[in-house]
Amino acid sequence: MRQITKALDEIQTRWLSIAILSLATLIYFASVRRVSLLQWDDAYITFRFAQHFAQGQGLIWNIGGERVEGFTSFLHVLLLAIPIKFAVAPEVGGLALGIGSVLLTAGMIGFMIRRQFGRLVPAAAIVLGLYLVDQATAIHSTSGLETQLFVVMLCAAFLTAWFFIETPRWQTALGLALLVFLSVLARPEGVLYGAAMYGTLAVYALYLLRHTHQRACLGYVGLSATVLVLLGAMYAVWKYNYFGYLLPNPFYVKSNQLALKGIEPVWVFVRHTVIWYTPLAAGFILLGGRRIIPVLENVKTWMKIGLTLITPLPALIYYLTITHEVGGAYRFTYPIYFYGVMATAACASVATRAIQTKPRVLAGLSLVTVAYLFVPIVIQQSWRISPLPRDPFMQYHWNIALALKETGLGPKATVLTDAAGVIPYVSEFNQVDRVGLVDNFLSGRQKIALQEREQYIWNRPLDVYIGGEPPAFAGAQRPEDDPRLRTRYVTHLLTRELTFIEDRIFVQDPALLHARMRELRDRWIWVGEVEWAGFDAWGLKSFLYVRKDSPYVQVLQTTLSKIVARKPEQVTFD
């Protein structure tokens, strides 16, 4: 009779866990649909590289241009190029890849919990459900960026290391090397996660050598590390021969200056995860009490705990130092998330096992954890199922992109704009981007004077310019002669505090700014001002210009005039 009761309890537990995860998955898919149109502007950088690569153009930004590593994830580019070969748009391929990565990550976490504790108890299912219903999970599924791909690669490497701790084998060691290498291709800081992981495994191997005289484990760790180094070396040699450099342009744009620029975004992420998961983890540990200790009397268990807690630490420190540009929804720190989910789910499983002989306590735990899931459900930002419209910033980019596409010029024309995503991708124009992500000279790899940057930019064969500077006043040849420099708007351009990225776009030296304004007055046609949200956010206007000597001046001026909100004579600067 006791065995029958136990079997029924296990069936009820299994179905309750399935029900919890099913509800969380439905909410996840509803959130994905809601934000499905909100792909980020930077995603279109990867889409454009993948498109050119699939078409046989190589890893280039502009047709006929130089090879340039202006993307974050080489693996992401390669994977998106595959569906493009079969006429599947990268927007669709990126969405499928993001959703698939989330489901695989959740599946691997659930698998590890079941393997370690024998079953996925409702309390652990709740923890996994919280991960799925988090808005950040849906946002990074639809953003079009590499975030979820990187997470699933890290999780797969973590799972393989988990297997290795259980049973050290050379096959598992080789698989670990391959997966860590793929995680590095997904995002360069995969090196930090991999180094911490190998350090933990090396400690485990040395422990076995000292206490049990097992040499094989240390040999397998060495074999795995050697294979990983060889893979990395081969990739580095190929990369240097292909691009002529090792570090990508995004490194020089965002990460080459050591400073604690990431403290605030890292704190926001940590606060979010602490609020969501710490009460659960602490509650589980308190409920388990001393009964948890026997579960921990195993060196393999301790090594798995170390693997979970130590692996993300170097990356977390690194994230404190970088510029979190385009870092919404904890984009840069989000890959750490699943380690916390894994740790909390493990606490839930340990506590459940420790108190399973106390039905009332176990029932109370189940009720509390089920109720806990409803907290993030209730505070969902929206219960809307239909897709949200694009935000004003993205709609601004799309309006310009579609207008340029309407000209039918494609790569015959070149646009100078600092939004290196939607506009060049949709219009198919060649592009100059002052930020430098997609331009080797402007990337910051080599220090160049501001005046040299300006000469390089304005001597390119440009046809369209989108920027915030007005043209110089008629006849003015020096800053002090131009009444426009004394207007409230231009004074704002000269005095506003610039971010780390903006100092690549704006010049605040009056002589250099006025040189730009004279360039726009003398060699460009001012089409007008475009309405955009940047004026309310930062006090910046957006002007459209067409170069006077462009062979496409007529079609460009006619088409772009359709989207201006104010003609030149209607624009005010005070």
Helices and strands as residue ranges (DSSP letters): H 2-34, H 43-54, H 74-85, H 90-117, H 122-133, H 135-142, H 147-166, H 170-186, H 190-212, H 216-243, H 249-254, H 263-288, G 289-296, H 299-310, H 313-319, G 328-330, G 334-336, H 337-354, H 359-378, H 392-406, G 410-412, E 414-416, H 422-427, E 430-432, H 450-458, E 464-467, G 479-481, G 483-486, H 488-495, G 502-504, H 510-523, E 524-530, H 534-538, E 542-547, H 553-560, G 561-563, G 568-570
